């Protein structure tokens, strides 16, 4: 019996909840990816076969990311873990919904749903992938689950993996579009509750075995593909005559303008090259005084291709642009910062006064050029400390400024462990782990530590060309994250940097704006505000975070974008969170910056305080509106 019990009607409306940003949903998906894939694998119909179930489970989970800000279907009472994360709740519901759709029978008079079709990606040619075999108990459970309908398998998985009550399972199934959630729960109850077996390798689509496909059939297909490829090459050669073909400009598109200015920008002999000691006597210390480095600075053919692709990227070029950055060609000859071999690629770094452009092509000569842009106008000595040369195998390699004398790798979540020295060769660091490339739970956050004389700075990779600078302290007068106090301030909130990836972030500051005694006398919680400033000026992201004693991570109590709060123009912030004591009592805890004279809560919780902290008994799930008054009489709204 397959999953024909899924409703053929739209899913019922979910309760109004917090709006989830795409970045928040992405962070939840990446952190809990193995659990979500396992849930999809268990719900998918067994008739697909183990190999296709694995690929389909990964494809459905990777497509669960929303395209825009989306209301969460469940309102968490406390954002302190997976069960209270609205981003996780949202992607879990989407995974469950599409996994149930995959088991629907195909209809002849309607277009099939995407989940009902074999996944195009991910795919591994020539191999079959399937989970490792478990024991006799796991095999027996798998056979019992195959007799259930899709909604019943979903109910059993939600009970076992998510530890939901029957009422919670019914709510999730109803939101996923199941017509009879209670019936699905009742059907799942006919299977013995061997929930511990669901964590075994038998049901783990992330721990796989590989075997070859049908070798004889594959050989026949390969011969047919070779014949078709030869015919295609012959046609391409005929169509390419008598044109110029693949000329010296590589993957660049055909020229569309021929004027002196544009031609000068494409001439590698006219590139600006600064002498190695220019930064010592210059009034400016930014990218404009970086010397040209690398073992290929004299390769004019490489430089010509890089300039041509920058001006006219062809259709095969992978182009990435940080938000707010123009991607057009340079107005005149740019400055050469680097040309050399980085791992398996030839890389060229160029600077035109406003942008950094990185061109990369495979070292073996195959096609696949990449072009990355980052906006760096207004960069000073602190922001012009390093540029990403390349990323591979989960690591990142940097080109550092000429004034950087020492580099190291530091785990931001272990402030007492010190920094591990990184070797510098002509300004290029040895590889270090990149948090931007990591998947799975966040257990560490490695950053680049650069030392310029007596000053030490921390830079973090957020998936862009220029790393973001980390600071700590009151807005308007932040300090470098080098001392013990600043490092401990960042420790519980390092993983929150994952929500700021690929947003054009210039710097991120962490400010411990208050400390609040907990009502059960278990210690004091820290209130920290992190603000990410961007290169374009707009789009600043603010997170008010709450950290209880002994907790490894902070919890996001409120977030906002394009607001002056927690910044140099308005160094004030007010936020609140529902908190559950060990005895089971719920409280609304709110805090403002220390210039706050009073706080009032209205709505689902009512209370007031004539100081910068507020503690009020509350009910689970209650919602309140916060309003504060500063000591100078100005009003202060709660961050939402």
C-alpha positions as CSV (number, residue, x, y, z in Angstrom):
1,X,0.0,0.0,0.0
2,X,1.5,3.3,-1.0
3,X,0.9,6.9,-0.1
4,X,-2.5,7.4,-1.8
5,X,-3.9,8.7,1.4
6,X,-2.2,12.1,0.9
7,X,-4.9,14.8,0.5
8,X,-5.7,16.0,-3.0
9,X,-6.5,19.4,-1.5
10,X,-4.4,22.4,-0.5
11,X,-2.7,22.2,2.8
12,X,-4.7,23.9,5.6
13,X,-3.5,27.3,6.7
14,X,-0.9,27.2,9.4
15,X,-1.0,29.4,12.5
16,X,0.5,32.8,12.0
17,X,4.1,32.6,13.1
18,X,7.4,34.6,12.7
19,X,8.6,35.3,9.2
20,X,11.6,33.2,8.3
21,X,14.3,34.7,6.1
22,X,15.9,32.6,3.4
23,X,19.2,32.8,5.3
24,X,17.6,31.5,8.5
25,X,16.0,28.6,6.6
26,X,19.4,27.9,4.9
27,X,21.2,27.8,8.3
28,X,18.6,25.4,9.7
29,X,18.8,23.2,6.6
30,X,22.6,23.0,6.6
31,X,22.7,22.4,10.4
32,X,20.1,19.6,10.4
33,X,20.6,18.2,6.9
34,X,21.4,14.6,7.9
35,X,18.2,14.5,10.0
36,X,16.0,16.0,7.2
37,X,17.4,13.6,4.6
38,X,16.8,10.6,6.9
39,X,13.2,11.8,7.4
40,X,12.6,12.1,3.7
41,X,14.2,8.6,3.1
42,X,11.8,7.0,5.6
43,X,8.7,8.7,4.2
44,X,9.5,8.0,0.5
45,X,7.7,4.9,-1.0
46,X,9.9,1.7,-0.7
47,X,8.9,0.8,-4.3
48,X,11.4,3.4,-5.6
49,X,14.3,1.1,-4.6
50,X,17.1,2.0,-2.1
51,X,19.3,3.8,-4.6
52,X,16.6,6.1,-6.0
53,X,15.2,6.7,-2.5
54,X,18.7,8.0,-1.5
55,X,19.0,10.4,-4.4
56,X,15.4,11.5,-4.1
57,X,15.7,12.2,-0.4
58,X,18.8,14.4,-1.0
59,X,17.1,16.2,-3.9
60,X,13.9,16.9,-2.0
61,X,15.8,18.2,1.1
62,X,18.0,20.5,-1.1
63,X,14.9,21.9,-2.7
64,X,13.2,22.6,0.6
65,X,14.8,26.1,0.8
66,X,12.1,28.8,0.4
67,X,12.6,31.4,-2.4
68,X,11.7,34.4,-0.2
69,X,10.7,35.4,3.3
70,X,8.1,32.9,4.5
71,X,5.9,32.7,7.6
72,X,6.8,29.7,9.8
73,X,4.0,27.2,10.3
74,X,4.7,26.8,14.0
75,X,5.3,29.5,16.6
76,X,8.3,28.5,18.8
77,X,8.0,29.5,22.5
78,X,11.8,29.7,22.9
79,X,14.4,29.8,20.2
80,X,17.0,27.7,22.0
81,X,17.3,24.6,19.8
82,X,16.0,22.6,16.9
83,X,12.5,22.3,18.4
84,X,12.1,26.0,18.8
85,X,13.7,27.1,15.5
86,X,11.1,28.4,13.0
87,X,13.5,27.9,10.1
88,X,13.9,24.2,10.9
89,X,10.1,23.9,11.3
90,X,9.6,25.4,7.9
91,X,12.1,23.3,6.0
92,X,11.0,20.1,7.8
93,X,7.4,20.7,6.7
94,X,8.5,21.3,3.1
95,X,10.6,18.1,3.1
96,X,7.7,16.1,4.5
97,X,5.2,17.6,2.0
98,X,7.3,16.8,-1.1
99,X,8.2,13.3,0.2
100,X,4.5,12.5,0.5
101,X,3.9,13.9,-3.0
102,X,6.5,11.6,-4.4
103,X,4.4,8.6,-3.4
104,X,1.2,9.8,-5.2
105,X,0.2,7.8,-8.3
106,X,0.8,9.5,-11.7
107,X,-2.3,10.8,-13.4
108,X,-2.7,10.8,-17.1
109,X,-4.7,14.0,-17.3
110,X,-2.5,16.2,-15.1
111,X,1.1,17.2,-15.1
112,X,3.2,15.2,-12.6
113,X,4.5,17.0,-9.5
114,X,8.3,17.6,-9.5
115,X,8.7,15.3,-6.5
116,X,7.1,12.4,-8.5
117,X,9.8,12.6,-11.2
118,X,13.3,11.1,-10.9
119,X,15.8,13.7,-9.6
120,X,18.2,15.3,-12.1
121,X,20.5,16.3,-9.3
122,X,22.2,15.0,-7.2
123,X,23.5,12.2,-9.5
124,X,26.6,10.0,-9.6
125,X,27.4,8.5,-13.0
126,X,28.3,4.8,-13.1
127,X,27.5,4.1,-9.4
128,X,24.6,3.0,-7.4
129,X,24.4,4.4,-3.9
130,X,22.5,2.9,-1.0
131,X,22.7,2.9,2.8
132,X,24.7,0.4,4.7
133,X,22.9,-2.7,5.7
134,X,21.7,-3.0,9.3
135,X,20.9,-6.1,11.3
136,X,17.9,-8.4,11.3
137,X,15.9,-6.0,13.5
138,X,16.4,-3.1,11.1
139,X,15.6,-5.2,8.1
140,X,12.4,-6.4,9.7
141,X,11.4,-2.8,10.6
142,X,12.0,-1.7,7.0
143,X,9.8,-4.5,5.7
144,X,7.0,-3.5,8.2
145,X,7.3,0.2,7.2
146,X,7.0,-0.8,3.5
147,X,3.4,-2.1,4.3
148,X,2.3,1.3,5.6
149,X,0.9,4.1,3.6
150,X,3.0,7.3,3.1
151,X,1.2,9.3,5.8
152,X,1.6,6.4,8.2
153,X,5.3,6.2,7.5
154,X,5.5,9.9,8.0
155,X,3.7,9.6,11.4
156,X,6.1,6.8,12.5
157,X,9.2,8.9,11.5
158,X,7.9,12.0,13.2
159,X,7.3,10.0,16.4
160,X,10.7,8.3,16.3
161,X,13.0,11.0,14.8
162,X,11.4,14.2,16.0
163,X,10.0,12.8,19.3
164,X,6.6,14.5,18.6
165,X,3.5,13.6,20.5
166,X,0.5,12.2,18.6
167,X,-1.1,15.6,18.7
168,X,2.0,17.2,17.3
169,X,2.3,14.6,14.6
170,X,-1.3,15.2,13.6
171,X,-0.7,19.0,13.3
172,X,2.4,18.5,11.2
173,X,0.7,16.0,8.9
174,X,-2.3,18.3,8.5
175,X,0.0,21.2,7.6
176,X,1.6,18.9,5.0
177,X,-1.8,18.2,3.3
178,X,-2.7,14.8,4.7
179,X,-6.5,14.3,4.6
180,X,-6.7,12.0,7.6
181,X,-3.9,12.6,10.1
182,X,-5.5,10.7,12.9
183,X,-6.0,7.7,10.7
184,X,-2.3,7.8,9.7
185,X,-1.3,8.0,13.4
186,X,-3.5,5.0,14.2
187,X,-2.1,3.0,11.3
188,X,1.5,3.8,12.4
189,X,0.5,2.5,15.9
190,X,0.2,-1.0,14.4
191,X,4.0,-1.2,14.0
192,X,6.1,-1.9,17.2
193,X,7.7,1.3,18.6
194,X,11.3,0.5,17.7
195,X,12.2,4.1,17.3
196,X,15.8,3.6,18.3
197,X,16.4,1.6,15.1
198,X,15.6,4.7,13.0
199,X,19.0,6.1,14.0
200,X,20.8,3.1,12.5
201,X,22.9,3.1,9.3
202,X,20.1,1.1,7.6
203,X,18.1,4.4,7.3
204,X,21.0,6.9,6.9
205,X,21.1,8.3,3.4
206,X,24.3,10.3,4.3
207,X,26.4,7.2,5.0
208,X,26.4,5.2,1.8
209,X,27.8,2.3,0.0
210,X,28.7,2.4,-3.7
211,X,28.4,-0.3,-6.4
212,X,28.7,-0.2,-10.2
213,X,25.7,-0.1,-12.4
214,X,25.2,-2.5,-15.3
215,X,28.6,-2.5,-16.9
216,X,27.6,-4.1,-20.2
217,X,24.8,-1.6,-20.7
218,X,27.1,1.3,-19.7
219,X,29.7,0.2,-22.3
220,X,27.1,0.3,-25.0
221,X,25.9,3.7,-23.9
222,X,29.4,5.0,-23.9
223,X,30.0,3.9,-27.5
224,X,26.8,5.6,-28.6
225,X,27.9,8.8,-26.7
226,X,31.3,8.8,-28.4
227,X,29.8,8.5,-31.9
228,X,27.4,11.4,-31.1
229,X,30.2,13.5,-29.7
230,X,32.3,13.0,-32.8
231,X,29.4,14.1,-35.0
232,X,28.9,17.2,-32.8
233,X,32.6,18.1,-33.1
234,X,32.5,17.8,-36.8
235,X,29.4,20.1,-37.0
236,X,31.0,22.6,-34.7
237,X,34.2,22.7,-36.8
238,X,32.1,23.4,-39.9
239,X,30.0,26.1,-38.2
240,X,33.1,27.7,-36.8
241,X,34.7,28.3,-40.2
242,X,35.9,30.8,-41.3
243,X,35.6,32.7,-37.9
244,X,38.3,33.3,-35.4
245,X,37.4,30.3,-33.2
246,X,38.9,30.0,-29.6
247,X,41.3,32.9,-29.8
248,X,43.7,34.2,-27.1
249,X,40.9,35.7,-25.1
250,X,39.7,32.3,-23.9
251,X,36.1,32.2,-22.5
252,X,35.4,35.9,-23.3
253,X,32.4,36.7,-25.4
254,X,32.9,38.4,-28.8
255,X,33.9,42.1,-28.7
256,X,31.1,44.5,-28.9
257,X,33.0,47.8,-28.8
258,X,36.3,49.0,-30.2
259,X,37.3,52.3,-28.8
260,X,40.7,53.5,-27.3
261,X,39.5,53.4,-23.7
262,X,38.0,49.9,-23.8
263,X,41.0,48.5,-25.8
264,X,43.5,50.0,-23.3
265,X,41.6,48.2,-20.4
266,X,42.2,44.9,-22.2
267,X,45.9,45.4,-22.8
268,X,48.0,43.4,-20.2
269,X,51.0,45.6,-20.9
270,X,49.1,48.6,-19.5
271,X,48.2,47.1,-16.2
272,X,49.1,49.2,-13.1
273,X,51.8,47.5,-11.0
274,X,52.9,49.0,-7.7
275,X,56.5,48.5,-6.4
276,X,56.8,46.2,-3.3
277,X,57.7,49.1,-1.0
278,X,55.0,51.6,-2.2
279,X,52.8,51.1,0.9
280,X,55.6,52.2,3.3
281,X,55.6,55.8,2.0
282,X,52.0,56.2,0.7
283,X,49.4,58.3,2.5
284,X,47.0,55.5,1.8
285,X,47.1,51.9,3.1
286,X,44.5,50.0,1.1
287,X,44.4,47.8,-2.0
288,X,45.8,50.6,-4.2
289,X,49.3,50.1,-2.7
290,X,49.4,46.3,-2.9
291,X,52.3,45.0,-5.2
292,X,51.7,42.5,-7.9
293,X,52.6,39.0,-6.6
294,X,52.5,35.5,-7.9
295,X,54.5,33.3,-10.2
296,X,52.5,34.2,-13.4
297,X,52.6,38.0,-13.3
298,X,54.6,37.9,-16.6
299,X,52.1,35.6,-18.4
300,X,50.6,38.0,-20.8
301,X,48.3,35.4,-22.4
302,X,46.8,34.6,-19.0
303,X,46.4,38.3,-18.1
304,X,44.8,39.0,-21.5
305,X,42.2,36.3,-21.0
306,X,41.5,37.6,-17.5
307,X,40.9,41.1,-18.8
308,X,38.8,40.0,-21.7
309,X,36.6,37.8,-19.6
310,X,36.1,40.7,-17.1
311,X,35.0,43.0,-19.9
312,X,32.9,40.4,-21.8
313,X,32.2,37.2,-19.8
314,X,31.0,34.4,-22.1
315,X,28.1,32.1,-21.5
316,X,30.3,29.4,-20.0
317,X,31.8,31.7,-17.4
318,X,30.5,31.3,-13.8
319,X,30.1,34.9,-12.5
320,X,29.4,35.8,-8.9
321,X,28.8,39.3,-7.6
322,X,28.4,40.4,-4.0
323,X,25.2,42.5,-3.4
324,X,25.5,46.1,-4.5
325,X,28.5,45.5,-6.8
326,X,28.6,46.4,-10.5
327,X,29.8,43.6,-12.8
328,X,30.7,45.6,-15.9
329,X,34.2,45.9,-17.3
330,X,36.9,48.3,-16.0
331,X,36.8,51.9,-17.2
332,X,40.6,51.8,-17.8
333,X,43.6,49.6,-17.1
334,X,43.1,48.1,-13.6
335,X,45.8,47.3,-11.1
336,X,47.3,43.8,-10.9
337,X,47.4,42.4,-7.4
338,X,48.2,38.7,-8.1
339,X,48.7,36.3,-10.9
340,X,49.7,32.7,-10.1
341,X,48.9,29.1,-9.6
342,X,46.6,28.3,-6.7
343,X,45.9,24.6,-6.1
344,X,44.5,23.3,-9.4
345,X,43.8,26.7,-11.0
346,X,45.5,29.8,-12.4
347,X,44.2,32.8,-10.6
348,X,44.4,36.6,-11.4
349,X,43.3,39.3,-8.9
350,X,42.6,42.8,-10.3
351,X,41.6,46.0,-8.6
352,X,40.0,49.1,-10.3
353,X,39.7,51.4,-7.4
354,X,36.1,50.3,-6.5
355,X,36.1,46.6,-7.0
356,X,38.2,43.5,-6.6
357,X,37.9,41.0,-9.5
358,X,39.1,37.4,-9.3
359,X,39.5,35.4,-12.5
360,X,40.2,31.7,-12.3
361,X,40.7,29.0,-14.9
362,X,41.6,25.3,-14.6
363,X,45.3,24.6,-14.7
364,X,44.8,21.6,-17.0
365,X,43.4,23.8,-19.7
366,X,39.8,22.5,-19.6
367,X,36.9,25.0,-19.9
368,X,35.2,26.3,-16.8
369,X,36.5,29.8,-16.1
370,X,35.1,31.7,-13.1
371,X,34.8,35.4,-12.4
372,X,34.1,36.9,-8.9
373,X,33.5,40.5,-8.0
374,X,33.5,42.3,-4.6
375,X,32.9,45.9,-3.8
376,X,35.8,47.5,-1.7
377,X,35.4,51.2,-2.1
378,X,36.3,53.0,1.1
379,X,38.4,50.2,2.4
380,X,41.1,51.2,4.9
381,X,44.0,49.3,6.4
382,X,41.7,47.2,8.5
383,X,39.5,46.0,5.7
384,X,42.2,45.6,3.1
385,X,44.1,42.9,5.0
386,X,43.3,39.9,2.8
387,X,41.6,38.6,-0.3
388,X,40.4,35.1,-1.0
389,X,42.6,33.3,-3.5
390,X,40.7,30.1,-3.7
391,X,38.6,27.5,-1.9
392,X,38.9,23.7,-2.2
393,X,38.4,20.6,0.0
394,X,36.7,22.7,2.7
395,X,39.7,25.0,3.0
396,X,40.3,28.6,2.0
397,X,43.6,30.3,1.0
398,X,44.2,34.0,1.3
399,X,46.5,36.6,-0.3
400,X,47.4,39.1,2.5
401,X,48.3,42.7,2.5
402,X,52.1,43.6,2.2
403,X,52.0,45.0,5.8
404,X,50.8,41.7,7.3
405,X,53.8,40.1,9.0
406,X,52.1,37.1,10.7
407,X,49.0,35.0,10.2
408,X,47.3,32.3,12.2
409,X,44.2,30.2,12.4
410,X,41.9,30.6,15.4
411,X,38.7,28.8,16.4
412,X,36.3,31.5,17.5
413,X,34.4,29.0,19.7
414,X,37.5,28.2,21.7
415,X,38.9,31.5,22.9
416,X,41.4,30.0,25.3
417,X,43.0,27.6,22.8
418,X,45.2,30.3,21.1
419,X,46.0,30.6,17.4
420,X,47.8,28.1,15.2
421,X,50.5,29.8,13.0
422,X,50.0,29.8,9.2
423,X,53.0,30.0,6.9
424,X,53.2,33.0,4.6
425,X,54.8,32.6,1.1
426,X,54.9,35.9,-0.8
427,X,51.8,37.0,1.0
428,X,49.9,33.7,0.4
429,X,48.7,31.7,3.4
430,X,48.7,28.0,3.7
431,X,45.1,26.6,3.6
432,X,42.9,26.9,6.6
433,X,39.4,25.5,7.3
434,X,36.6,27.7,5.9
435,X,33.3,27.9,7.9
436,X,31.6,29.1,4.7
437,X,32.2,25.6,3.1
438,X,31.2,23.5,6.1
439,X,28.0,21.5,6.2
440,X,26.4,19.9,9.2
441,X,26.2,21.1,12.9
442,X,28.3,24.1,13.8
443,X,30.9,22.9,16.3
444,X,33.7,25.3,15.4
445,X,34.2,28.6,13.5
446,X,37.8,29.1,12.2
447,X,38.9,32.6,11.4
448,X,42.1,34.2,10.0
449,X,44.2,36.1,12.4
450,X,46.5,38.7,10.9
451,X,49.1,40.7,12.8
452,X,50.4,44.1,11.5
453,X,53.1,45.2,13.9
454,X,51.6,45.2,17.3
455,X,47.9,45.2,16.1
456,X,46.0,41.9,15.6
457,X,42.8,41.5,13.7
458,X,40.4,38.7,13.0
459,X,38.9,38.1,9.5
460,X,36.2,35.5,8.7
461,X,35.2,33.9,5.4
462,X,31.6,34.5,4.7
463,X,31.6,32.9,1.2
464,X,32.8,36.1,-0.6
465,X,35.9,37.5,-2.2
466,X,36.9,39.8,0.7
467,X,36.7,38.4,4.3
468,X,34.7,40.3,6.9
469,X,36.4,42.0,9.8
470,X,35.3,41.1,13.3
471,X,35.1,43.6,16.1
472,X,33.7,43.9,19.6
473,X,32.5,46.7,21.8
474,X,30.1,49.6,21.9
475,X,28.9,50.9,18.5
476,X,30.9,53.9,17.4
477,X,34.1,52.8,19.3
478,X,34.6,49.0,18.6
479,X,37.9,47.3,19.2
480,X,39.7,44.5,17.5
481,X,38.9,40.9,18.7
482,X,42.2,40.2,20.2
483,X,41.9,40.4,24.0
484,X,40.4,37.7,26.2
485,X,37.2,39.7,26.9
486,X,36.4,40.3,23.3
487,X,37.1,36.7,22.4
488,X,34.8,35.4,25.1
489,X,32.1,37.9,24.0
490,X,32.2,36.2,20.5
491,X,32.4,32.6,21.7
492,X,28.7,31.7,22.0
493,X,27.6,33.7,19.0
494,X,30.2,32.6,16.4
495,X,27.8,30.3,14.6
496,X,25.4,33.2,14.1
497,X,27.8,34.4,11.4
498,X,26.4,31.7,9.2
499,X,23.3,33.8,8.7
500,X,25.3,36.6,7.1
501,X,26.9,34.6,4.3
502,X,26.9,36.1,0.8
503,X,25.4,39.4,1.9
504,X,28.3,41.7,1.0
505,X,29.3,42.0,4.7
506,X,32.2,44.4,5.4
507,X,32.4,44.0,9.2
508,X,30.5,42.4,12.1
509,X,30.5,43.9,15.6
510,X,29.4,42.1,18.8
511,X,28.3,44.3,21.7
512,X,27.4,42.9,25.1
513,X,24.8,45.5,25.9
514,X,23.4,44.1,29.2
515,X,23.4,41.3,31.7
516,X,20.3,39.9,33.3
517,X,19.9,37.8,36.5
518,X,17.7,34.8,35.8
519,X,14.5,34.5,38.0
520,X,15.3,31.0,39.2
521,X,18.7,32.2,40.6
522,X,20.6,29.9,38.3
523,X,23.0,32.7,37.2
524,X,23.0,35.7,34.8
525,X,22.3,35.7,31.1
526,X,24.2,37.8,28.6
527,X,22.5,40.0,26.1
528,X,24.6,40.6,23.0
529,X,23.8,42.5,19.8
530,X,25.7,41.6,16.6
531,X,25.5,44.1,13.7
532,X,26.8,43.3,10.2
533,X,27.7,46.3,8.1
534,X,27.8,46.0,4.3
535,X,30.1,47.5,1.7
536,X,27.1,49.1,0.0
537,X,26.0,50.9,3.1
538,X,22.4,49.5,3.2
539,X,21.3,46.1,4.2
540,X,22.9,46.1,7.6
541,X,21.7,43.1,9.6
542,X,21.1,43.2,13.4
543,X,20.7,40.2,15.7
544,X,19.8,40.6,19.4
545,X,21.0,37.4,21.1
546,X,20.5,35.8,24.5
547,X,23.0,33.4,26.2
548,X,22.3,31.6,29.4
549,X,25.1,30.3,31.8
550,X,26.6,27.1,30.6
551,X,25.0,27.2,27.2
552,X,27.3,26.4,24.2
553,X,25.4,28.7,21.8
554,X,23.4,31.9,22.0
555,X,19.8,32.1,20.9
556,X,18.5,34.8,18.5
557,X,15.9,36.7,20.3
558,X,15.2,39.3,17.6
559,X,16.6,40.3,14.2
560,X,16.1,43.2,11.8
561,X,17.5,44.6,8.6
562,X,18.1,48.2,7.6
563,X,17.6,49.6,11.1
564,X,20.0,52.0,13.0
565,X,19.7,50.0,16.2
566,X,22.9,48.7,17.7
567,X,24.9,50.9,15.3
568,X,27.0,54.1,15.6
569,X,24.1,56.4,14.7
570,X,21.8,54.8,17.3
571,X,23.7,52.7,19.8
572,X,20.6,51.5,21.6
573,X,18.6,48.2,21.4
574,X,15.7,46.6,23.2
575,X,14.7,42.9,22.9
576,X,12.9,40.2,24.7
577,X,12.6,36.4,24.8
578,X,10.3,33.8,26.4
579,X,12.5,31.7,28.8
580,X,11.6,28.5,30.6
581,X,13.1,27.9,34.1
582,X,14.2,24.4,35.1
583,X,11.2,24.2,37.4
584,X,8.9,24.6,34.3
585,X,7.8,28.2,34.9
586,X,7.8,30.6,31.9
587,X,9.0,34.2,32.0
588,X,9.3,37.1,29.6
589,X,12.8,38.4,29.9
590,X,13.6,41.8,28.2
591,X,16.7,44.0,28.3
592,X,17.7,47.3,26.8
593,X,21.0,49.0,26.5
594,X,22.1,50.5,29.8
595,X,20.8,54.0,28.9
596,X,17.3,52.6,29.0
597,X,15.3,54.1,31.9
598,X,12.1,51.9,31.7
599,X,10.6,49.0,29.8
600,X,6.9,48.2,29.3
601,X,5.4,44.9,27.9
602,X,1.9,44.8,26.5
603,X,-0.2,42.2,24.6
604,X,0.1,38.6,25.6
605,X,2.3,39.7,28.6
606,X,1.8,42.8,30.7
607,X,4.4,44.3,32.9
608,X,6.7,47.3,33.5
609,X,10.1,48.1,34.9
610,X,11.8,51.4,35.7
611,X,15.2,50.2,34.7
612,X,16.9,48.5,31.7
613,X,15.8,45.0,32.6
614,X,12.3,43.4,32.8
615,X,11.3,40.0,34.2
616,X,7.6,39.1,34.0
617,X,5.9,35.7,34.5
618,X,4.3,34.5,31.3
619,X,2.6,31.6,29.6
620,X,4.1,29.3,27.0
621,X,3.7,30.7,23.5
622,X,2.7,34.2,24.7
623,X,3.6,37.2,22.5
624,X,4.3,40.6,23.7
625,X,5.1,44.1,22.4
626,X,8.0,45.9,24.0
627,X,8.5,49.6,24.4
628,X,11.2,51.4,26.3
629,X,12.2,55.0,27.3
630,X,15.8,56.2,27.3
631,X,17.2,58.3,30.1
632,X,17.0,61.4,27.8
633,X,13.3,60.9,27.3
634,X,13.3,59.3,23.8
635,X,11.2,56.3,23.1
636,X,12.8,52.9,22.2
637,X,11.0,50.2,20.3
638,X,11.6,46.5,20.7
639,X,13.7,44.9,18.0
640,X,11.6,42.4,15.9
